[in-house]
Amino acid sequence: MLANTSPGRTLLALLLIITIWITAGRPGPQPAHGEATVSAKNKKSSTRVREGVRIKGETGEFKVRGDRATFVTQNGQAFDGLENLNLERIVRVIADNHRSLQWSVSGLVTEYRGTNYLLVTHAVLKSRGDSANQAPAAETLRPLADRLPSEPVPNGSAGRGQ
């Protein structure tokens, strides 16, 4: 059969057979960066958040294990905390309380090796646990730069002092 075909067709057929043979043992396509992934641990679908996304006023609680603090939203999305002064203050408040604390958190999401991290820029303690008799707390943790008075900058617009 190959004797009657042109050399171009023979070469094309041979390349097609080699390509099929090489790719036959490979796994299917992997999810693209930032797409949904399935965790084998809990068989629950979870989605990663793209790097650079800013979250604002997300309600949830912090879980502290050893030196790491993880922010878990009400819908179960987890962000490992990136160390900064805001996270240090949050961990200090958690260490002083033995109940579950609800927070409203804003920050910048980063991603490394398939895990989301959160750089906390603003946190407000919403409630102090499950006690129905307690009023919500109004403690706010902000970066120091947010607390400094505005100073004029050379172009005439207001800016934060350093």
mmCIF file of the C-alpha atoms, coordinates in Angstrom:
data_MODEL
# 
_entry.id   MODEL 
# 
loop_
_atom_site.group_PDB 
_atom_site.id 
_atom_site.type_symbol 
_atom_site.label_atom_id 
_atom_site.label_alt_id 
_atom_site.label_comp_id 
_atom_site.label_asym_id 
_atom_site.label_entity_id 
_atom_site.label_seq_id 
_atom_site.pdbx_PDB_ins_code 
_atom_site.Cartn_x 
_atom_site.Cartn_y 
_atom_site.Cartn_z 
_atom_site.occupancy 
_atom_site.B_iso_or_equiv 
_atom_site.pdbx_formal_charge 
_atom_site.auth_seq_id 
_atom_site.auth_comp_id 
_atom_site.auth_asym_id 
_atom_site.auth_atom_id 
_atom_site.pdbx_PDB_model_num 
ATOM 1   C CA . MET A 1 1   ? 0.000   0.000  0.000  1.00 0.00 ? 1   MET A CA 1 
ATOM 2   C CA . LEU A 1 2   ? 2.809   2.454  0.812  1.00 0.00 ? 2   LEU A CA 1 
ATOM 3   C CA . ALA A 1 3   ? 4.547   1.676  -2.464 1.00 0.00 ? 3   ALA A CA 1 
ATOM 4   C CA . ASN A 1 4   ? 1.794   3.443  -4.446 1.00 0.00 ? 4   ASN A CA 1 
ATOM 5   C CA . THR A 1 5   ? 1.686   6.580  -2.265 1.00 0.00 ? 5   THR A CA 1 
ATOM 6   C CA . SER A 1 6   ? 3.789   9.705  -2.575 1.00 0.00 ? 6   SER A CA 1 
ATOM 7   C CA . PRO A 1 7   ? 6.745   10.226 -0.204 1.00 0.00 ? 7   PRO A CA 1 
ATOM 8   C CA . GLY A 1 8   ? 5.006   13.255 1.347  1.00 0.00 ? 8   GLY A CA 1 
ATOM 9   C CA . ARG A 1 9   ? 1.959   11.222 2.331  1.00 0.00 ? 9   ARG A CA 1 
ATOM 10  C CA . THR A 1 10  ? 4.142   8.464  3.753  1.00 0.00 ? 10  THR A CA 1 
ATOM 11  C CA . LEU A 1 11  ? 6.076   10.946 5.859  1.00 0.00 ? 11  LEU A CA 1 
ATOM 12  C CA . LEU A 1 12  ? 2.849   12.596 7.066  1.00 0.00 ? 12  LEU A CA 1 
ATOM 13  C CA . ALA A 1 13  ? 1.339   9.229  8.041  1.00 0.00 ? 13  ALA A CA 1 
ATOM 14  C CA . LEU A 1 14  ? 4.534   8.264  9.861  1.00 0.00 ? 14  LEU A CA 1 
ATOM 15  C CA . LEU A 1 15  ? 4.578   11.575 11.805 1.00 0.00 ? 15  LEU A CA 1 
ATOM 16  C CA . LEU A 1 16  ? 0.922   11.124 12.739 1.00 0.00 ? 16  LEU A CA 1 
ATOM 17  C CA . ILE A 1 17  ? 1.576   7.601  14.059 1.00 0.00 ? 17  ILE A CA 1 
ATOM 18  C CA . ILE A 1 18  ? 4.604   8.759  16.067 1.00 0.00 ? 18  ILE A CA 1 
ATOM 19  C CA . THR A 1 19  ? 2.630   11.689 17.562 1.00 0.00 ? 19  THR A CA 1 
ATOM 20  C CA . ILE A 1 20  ? -0.228  9.420  18.624 1.00 0.00 ? 20  ILE A CA 1 
ATOM 21  C CA . TRP A 1 21  ? 2.221   6.908  20.113 1.00 0.00 ? 21  TRP A CA 1 
ATOM 22  C CA . ILE A 1 22  ? 4.084   9.595  22.121 1.00 0.00 ? 22  ILE A CA 1 
ATOM 23  C CA . THR A 1 23  ? 0.954   11.273 23.526 1.00 0.00 ? 23  THR A CA 1 
ATOM 24  C CA . ALA A 1 24  ? -0.937  8.061  24.316 1.00 0.00 ? 24  ALA A CA 1 
ATOM 25  C CA . GLY A 1 25  ? 0.620   7.648  27.763 1.00 0.00 ? 25  GLY A CA 1 
ATOM 26  C CA . ARG A 1 26  ? 0.294   11.260 28.881 1.00 0.00 ? 26  ARG A CA 1 
ATOM 27  C CA . PRO A 1 27  ? -2.422  12.468 31.274 1.00 0.00 ? 27  PRO A CA 1 
ATOM 28  C CA . GLY A 1 28  ? -5.180  14.764 30.065 1.00 0.00 ? 28  GLY A CA 1 
ATOM 29  C CA . PRO A 1 29  ? -4.983  18.553 30.099 1.00 0.00 ? 29  PRO A CA 1 
ATOM 30  C CA . GLN A 1 30  ? -4.221  20.188 33.454 1.00 0.00 ? 30  GLN A CA 1 
ATOM 31  C CA . PRO A 1 31  ? -6.231  23.172 34.743 1.00 0.00 ? 31  PRO A CA 1 
ATOM 32  C CA . ALA A 1 32  ? -4.782  26.518 33.701 1.00 0.00 ? 32  ALA A CA 1 
ATOM 33  C CA . HIS A 1 33  ? -3.283  28.885 36.275 1.00 0.00 ? 33  HIS A CA 1 
ATOM 34  C CA . GLY A 1 34  ? -6.099  30.185 38.498 1.00 0.00 ? 34  GLY A CA 1 
ATOM 35  C CA . GLU A 1 35  ? -8.794  27.740 37.354 1.00 0.00 ? 35  GLU A CA 1 
ATOM 36  C CA . ALA A 1 36  ? -10.794 25.521 39.667 1.00 0.00 ? 36  ALA A CA 1 
ATOM 37  C CA . THR A 1 37  ? -8.936  22.633 41.244 1.00 0.00 ? 37  THR A CA 1 
ATOM 38  C CA . VAL A 1 38  ? -10.259 19.697 43.237 1.00 0.00 ? 38  VAL A CA 1 
ATOM 39  C CA . SER A 1 39  ? -8.671  18.858 46.563 1.00 0.00 ? 39  SER A CA 1 
ATOM 40  C CA . ALA A 1 40  ? -8.145  15.129 47.038 1.00 0.00 ? 40  ALA A CA 1 
ATOM 41  C CA . LYS A 1 41  ? -8.151  15.573 50.831 1.00 0.00 ? 41  LYS A CA 1 
ATOM 42  C CA . ASN A 1 42  ? -11.730 16.676 51.314 1.00 0.00 ? 42  ASN A CA 1 
ATOM 43  C CA . LYS A 1 43  ? -13.161 15.934 47.843 1.00 0.00 ? 43  LYS A CA 1 
ATOM 44  C CA . LYS A 1 44  ? -14.689 19.398 47.996 1.00 0.00 ? 44  LYS A CA 1 
ATOM 45  C CA . SER A 1 45  ? -14.346 21.736 45.060 1.00 0.00 ? 45  SER A CA 1 
ATOM 46  C CA . SER A 1 46  ? -12.269 24.792 45.803 1.00 0.00 ? 46  SER A CA 1 
ATOM 47  C CA . THR A 1 47  ? -11.170 27.617 43.588 1.00 0.00 ? 47  THR A CA 1 
ATOM 48  C CA . ARG A 1 48  ? -7.998  29.567 43.736 1.00 0.00 ? 48  ARG A CA 1 
ATOM 49  C CA . VAL A 1 49  ? -8.178  33.310 43.527 1.00 0.00 ? 49  VAL A CA 1 
ATOM 50  C CA . ARG A 1 50  ? -5.971  34.990 40.936 1.00 0.00 ? 50  ARG A CA 1 
ATOM 51  C CA . GLU A 1 51  ? -2.911  36.868 42.202 1.00 0.00 ? 51  GLU A CA 1 
ATOM 52  C CA . GLY A 1 52  ? -3.466  40.597 42.534 1.00 0.00 ? 52  GLY A CA 1 
ATOM 53  C CA . VAL A 1 53  ? -7.154  40.352 43.440 1.00 0.00 ? 53  VAL A CA 1 
ATOM 54  C CA . ARG A 1 54  ? -8.101  42.702 46.260 1.00 0.00 ? 54  ARG A CA 1 
ATOM 55  C CA . ILE A 1 55  ? -10.706 41.465 48.695 1.00 0.00 ? 55  ILE A CA 1 
ATOM 56  C CA . LYS A 1 56  ? -12.720 44.011 50.658 1.00 0.00 ? 56  LYS A CA 1 
ATOM 57  C CA . GLY A 1 57  ? -14.819 43.437 53.752 1.00 0.00 ? 57  GLY A CA 1 
ATOM 58  C CA . GLU A 1 58  ? -14.744 39.630 53.508 1.00 0.00 ? 58  GLU A CA 1 
ATOM 59  C CA . THR A 1 59  ? -16.211 38.056 56.661 1.00 0.00 ? 59  THR A CA 1 
ATOM 60  C CA . GLY A 1 60  ? -14.579 35.029 58.228 1.00 0.00 ? 60  GLY A CA 1 
ATOM 61  C CA . GLU A 1 61  ? -12.298 33.837 61.003 1.00 0.00 ? 61  GLU A CA 1 
ATOM 62  C CA . PHE A 1 62  ? -8.614  33.227 61.513 1.00 0.00 ? 62  PHE A CA 1 
ATOM 63  C CA . LYS A 1 63  ? -7.281  29.792 62.438 1.00 0.00 ? 63  LYS A CA 1 
ATOM 64  C CA . VAL A 1 64  ? -3.866  29.861 64.113 1.00 0.00 ? 64  VAL A CA 1 
ATOM 65  C CA . ARG A 1 65  ? -1.621  26.792 64.022 1.00 0.00 ? 65  ARG A CA 1 
ATOM 66  C CA . GLY A 1 66  ? 1.917   27.279 65.304 1.00 0.00 ? 66  GLY A CA 1 
ATOM 67  C CA . ASP A 1 67  ? 3.373   30.328 63.579 1.00 0.00 ? 67  ASP A CA 1 
ATOM 68  C CA . ARG A 1 68  ? 0.806   30.345 60.739 1.00 0.00 ? 68  ARG A CA 1 
ATOM 69  C CA . ALA A 1 69  ? -2.539  32.112 60.639 1.00 0.00 ? 69  ALA A CA 1 
ATOM 70  C CA . THR A 1 70  ? -5.086  31.179 57.980 1.00 0.00 ? 70  THR A CA 1 
ATOM 71  C CA . PHE A 1 71  ? -8.107  33.338 57.141 1.00 0.00 ? 71  PHE A CA 1 
ATOM 72  C CA . VAL A 1 72  ? -11.165 31.204 56.312 1.00 0.00 ? 72  VAL A CA 1 
ATOM 73  C CA . THR A 1 73  ? -14.109 33.004 54.719 1.00 0.00 ? 73  THR A CA 1 
ATOM 74  C CA . GLN A 1 74  ? -17.734 32.169 55.480 1.00 0.00 ? 74  GLN A CA 1 
ATOM 75  C CA . ASN A 1 75  ? -17.936 30.191 52.234 1.00 0.00 ? 75  ASN A CA 1 
ATOM 76  C CA . GLY A 1 76  ? -14.864 28.103 53.149 1.00 0.00 ? 76  GLY A CA 1 
ATOM 77  C CA . GLN A 1 77  ? -12.187 29.770 50.990 1.00 0.00 ? 77  GLN A CA 1 
ATOM 78  C CA . ALA A 1 78  ? -8.844  29.687 52.859 1.00 0.00 ? 78  ALA A CA 1 
ATOM 79  C CA . PHE A 1 79  ? -5.980  32.166 52.596 1.00 0.00 ? 79  PHE A CA 1 
ATOM 80  C CA . ASP A 1 80  ? -2.711  31.638 54.448 1.00 0.00 ? 80  ASP A CA 1 
ATOM 81  C CA . GLY A 1 81  ? -1.752  34.942 56.061 1.00 0.00 ? 81  GLY A CA 1 
ATOM 82  C CA . LEU A 1 82  ? 1.361   36.755 54.899 1.00 0.00 ? 82  LEU A CA 1 
ATOM 83  C CA . GLU A 1 83  ? 3.280   38.096 57.871 1.00 0.00 ? 83  GLU A CA 1 
ATOM 84  C CA . ASN A 1 84  ? 2.890   41.818 58.474 1.00 0.00 ? 84  ASN A CA 1 
ATOM 85  C CA . LEU A 1 85  ? 1.969   44.070 61.420 1.00 0.00 ? 85  LEU A CA 1 
ATOM 86  C CA . ASN A 1 86  ? -1.768  43.698 60.815 1.00 0.00 ? 86  ASN A CA 1 
ATOM 87  C CA . LEU A 1 87  ? -1.545  39.905 60.977 1.00 0.00 ? 87  LEU A CA 1 
ATOM 88  C CA . GLU A 1 88  ? 0.618   40.159 64.105 1.00 0.00 ? 88  GLU A CA 1 
ATOM 89  C CA . ARG A 1 89  ? -2.071  42.308 65.787 1.00 0.00 ? 89  ARG A CA 1 
ATOM 90  C CA . ILE A 1 90  ? -4.809  39.886 64.733 1.00 0.00 ? 90  ILE A CA 1 
ATOM 91  C CA . VAL A 1 91  ? -2.894  36.912 66.167 1.00 0.00 ? 91  VAL A CA 1 
ATOM 92  C CA . ARG A 1 92  ? -2.333  38.849 69.408 1.00 0.00 ? 92  ARG A CA 1 
ATOM 93  C CA . VAL A 1 93  ? -6.102  39.522 69.737 1.00 0.00 ? 93  VAL A CA 1 
ATOM 94  C CA . ILE A 1 94  ? -6.848  35.848 69.022 1.00 0.00 ? 94  ILE A CA 1 
ATOM 95  C CA . ALA A 1 95  ? -4.310  34.728 71.657 1.00 0.00 ? 95  ALA A CA 1 
ATOM 96  C CA . ASP A 1 96  ? -6.078  36.908 74.256 1.00 0.00 ? 96  ASP A CA 1 
ATOM 97  C CA . ASN A 1 97  ? -9.487  35.365 73.460 1.00 0.00 ? 97  ASN A CA 1 
ATOM 98  C CA . HIS A 1 98  ? -10.455 31.722 73.726 1.00 0.00 ? 98  HIS A CA 1 
ATOM 99  C CA . ARG A 1 99  ? -13.599 31.987 71.637 1.00 0.00 ? 99  ARG A CA 1 
ATOM 100 C CA . SER A 1 100 ? -14.198 32.068 67.915 1.00 0.00 ? 100 SER A CA 1 
ATOM 101 C CA . LEU A 1 101 ? -13.780 35.590 66.522 1.00 0.00 ? 101 LEU A CA 1 
ATOM 102 C CA . GLN A 1 102 ? -15.458 36.881 63.365 1.00 0.00 ? 102 GLN A CA 1 
ATOM 103 C CA . TRP A 1 103 ? -13.503 39.409 61.303 1.00 0.00 ? 103 TRP A CA 1 
ATOM 104 C CA . SER A 1 104 ? -14.190 41.656 58.350 1.00 0.00 ? 104 SER A CA 1 
ATOM 105 C CA . VAL A 1 105 ? -10.959 41.615 56.351 1.00 0.00 ? 105 VAL A CA 1 
ATOM 106 C CA . SER A 1 106 ? -9.577  43.455 53.337 1.00 0.00 ? 106 SER A CA 1 
ATOM 107 C CA . GLY A 1 107 ? -6.312  42.676 51.630 1.00 0.00 ? 107 GLY A CA 1 
ATOM 108 C CA . LEU A 1 108 ? -4.301  41.660 48.593 1.00 0.00 ? 108 LEU A CA 1 
ATOM 109 C CA . VAL A 1 109 ? -4.286  38.047 47.381 1.00 0.00 ? 109 VAL A CA 1 
ATOM 110 C CA . THR A 1 110 ? -1.055  36.409 46.218 1.00 0.00 ? 110 THR A CA 1 
ATOM 111 C CA . GLU A 1 111 ? -0.494  32.916 44.920 1.00 0.00 ? 111 GLU A CA 1 
ATOM 112 C CA . TYR A 1 112 ? 2.458   30.551 45.225 1.00 0.00 ? 112 TYR A CA 1 
ATOM 113 C CA . ARG A 1 113 ? 2.589   26.897 44.162 1.00 0.00 ? 113 ARG A CA 1 
ATOM 114 C CA . GLY A 1 114 ? -1.163  26.531 44.016 1.00 0.00 ? 114 GLY A CA 1 
ATOM 115 C CA . THR A 1 115 ? -1.847  28.131 47.415 1.00 0.00 ? 115 THR A CA 1 
ATOM 116 C CA . ASN A 1 116 ? -3.486  31.501 48.012 1.00 0.00 ? 116 ASN A CA 1 
ATOM 117 C CA . TYR A 1 117 ? -1.979  33.922 50.508 1.00 0.00 ? 117 TYR A CA 1 
ATOM 118 C CA . LEU A 1 118 ? -3.480  37.103 51.912 1.00 0.00 ? 118 LEU A CA 1 
ATOM 119 C CA . LEU A 1 119 ? -1.642  40.304 52.780 1.00 0.00 ? 119 LEU A CA 1 
ATOM 120 C CA . VAL A 1 120 ? -4.049  41.856 55.294 1.00 0.00 ? 120 VAL A CA 1 
ATOM 121 C CA . THR A 1 121 ? -4.426  45.607 54.784 1.00 0.00 ? 121 THR A CA 1 
ATOM 122 C CA . HIS A 1 122 ? -7.476  46.202 56.998 1.00 0.00 ? 122 HIS A CA 1 
ATOM 123 C CA . ALA A 1 123 ? -9.261  44.095 59.624 1.00 0.00 ? 123 ALA A CA 1 
ATOM 124 C CA . VAL A 1 124 ? -12.272 44.806 61.820 1.00 0.00 ? 124 VAL A CA 1 
ATOM 125 C CA . LEU A 1 125 ? -13.261 42.492 64.666 1.00 0.00 ? 125 LEU A CA 1 
ATOM 126 C CA . LYS A 1 126 ? -16.975 41.918 64.033 1.00 0.00 ? 126 LYS A CA 1 
ATOM 127 C CA . SER A 1 127 ? -17.985 39.679 66.957 1.00 0.00 ? 127 SER A CA 1 
ATOM 128 C CA . ARG A 1 128 ? -16.470 37.871 69.875 1.00 0.00 ? 128 ARG A CA 1 
ATOM 129 C CA . GLY A 1 129 ? -17.691 34.328 69.432 1.00 0.00 ? 129 GLY A CA 1 
ATOM 130 C CA . ASP A 1 130 ? -21.041 32.637 69.776 1.00 0.00 ? 130 ASP A CA 1 
ATOM 131 C CA . SER A 1 131 ? -22.225 34.536 72.869 1.00 0.00 ? 131 SER A CA 1 
ATOM 132 C CA . ALA A 1 132 ? -25.643 36.052 72.148 1.00 0.00 ? 132 ALA A CA 1 
ATOM 133 C CA . ASN A 1 133 ? -25.366 38.506 75.056 1.00 0.00 ? 133 ASN A CA 1 
ATOM 134 C CA . GLN A 1 134 ? -22.285 40.317 73.758 1.00 0.00 ? 134 GLN A CA 1 
ATOM 135 C CA . ALA A 1 135 ? -22.423 43.336 71.521 1.00 0.00 ? 135 ALA A CA 1 
ATOM 136 C CA . PRO A 1 136 ? -20.284 43.283 68.373 1.00 0.00 ? 136 PRO A CA 1 
ATOM 137 C CA . ALA A 1 137 ? -16.777 44.614 68.842 1.00 0.00 ? 137 ALA A CA 1 
ATOM 138 C CA . ALA A 1 138 ? -15.644 47.683 66.981 1.00 0.00 ? 138 ALA A CA 1 
ATOM 139 C CA . GLU A 1 139 ? -11.888 47.127 67.071 1.00 0.00 ? 139 GLU A CA 1 
ATOM 140 C CA . THR A 1 140 ? -10.203 48.141 63.841 1.00 0.00 ? 140 THR A CA 1 
ATOM 141 C CA . LEU A 1 141 ? -6.693  47.218 62.766 1.00 0.00 ? 141 LEU A CA 1 
ATOM 142 C CA . ARG A 1 142 ? -5.238  49.450 60.068 1.00 0.00 ? 142 ARG A CA 1 
ATOM 143 C CA . PRO A 1 143 ? -1.755  50.029 58.710 1.00 0.00 ? 143 PRO A CA 1 
ATOM 144 C CA . LEU A 1 144 ? 0.144   52.832 60.448 1.00 0.00 ? 144 LEU A CA 1 
ATOM 145 C CA . ALA A 1 145 ? 0.218   54.813 57.190 1.00 0.00 ? 145 ALA A CA 1 
ATOM 146 C CA . ASP A 1 146 ? -3.603  55.060 57.319 1.00 0.00 ? 146 ASP A CA 1 
ATOM 147 C CA . ARG A 1 147 ? -3.394  56.774 60.705 1.00 0.00 ? 147 ARG A CA 1 
ATOM 148 C CA . LEU A 1 148 ? -0.916  59.501 59.769 1.00 0.00 ? 148 LEU A CA 1 
ATOM 149 C CA . PRO A 1 149 ? -2.201  62.945 58.783 1.00 0.00 ? 149 PRO A CA 1 
ATOM 150 C CA . SER A 1 150 ? -2.164  63.878 55.142 1.00 0.00 ? 150 SER A CA 1 
ATOM 151 C CA . GLU A 1 151 ? 0.676   66.033 53.941 1.00 0.00 ? 151 GLU A CA 1 
ATOM 152 C CA . PRO A 1 152 ? 0.817   67.951 50.681 1.00 0.00 ? 152 PRO A CA 1 
ATOM 153 C CA . VAL A 1 153 ? 2.957   66.423 47.979 1.00 0.00 ? 153 VAL A CA 1 
ATOM 154 C CA . PRO A 1 154 ? 4.916   68.439 45.391 1.00 0.00 ? 154 PRO A CA 1 
ATOM 155 C CA . ASN A 1 155 ? 2.206   68.267 42.706 1.00 0.00 ? 155 ASN A CA 1 
ATOM 156 C CA . GLY A 1 156 ? -0.322  69.830 45.088 1.00 0.00 ? 156 GLY A CA 1 
ATOM 157 C CA . SER A 1 157 ? -2.534  66.789 45.737 1.00 0.00 ? 157 SER A CA 1 
ATOM 158 C CA . ALA A 1 158 ? -2.968  65.373 49.249 1.00 0.00 ? 158 ALA A CA 1 
ATOM 159 C CA . GLY A 1 159 ? -1.024  62.250 50.208 1.00 0.00 ? 159 GLY A CA 1 
ATOM 160 C CA . ARG A 1 160 ? -0.129  60.248 53.250 1.00 0.00 ? 160 ARG A CA 1 
ATOM 161 C CA . GLY A 1 161 ? 2.956   61.147 55.268 1.00 0.00 ? 161 GLY A CA 1 
ATOM 162 C CA . GLN A 1 162 ? 5.749   58.704 55.852 1.00 0.00 ? 162 GLN A CA 1 
# 
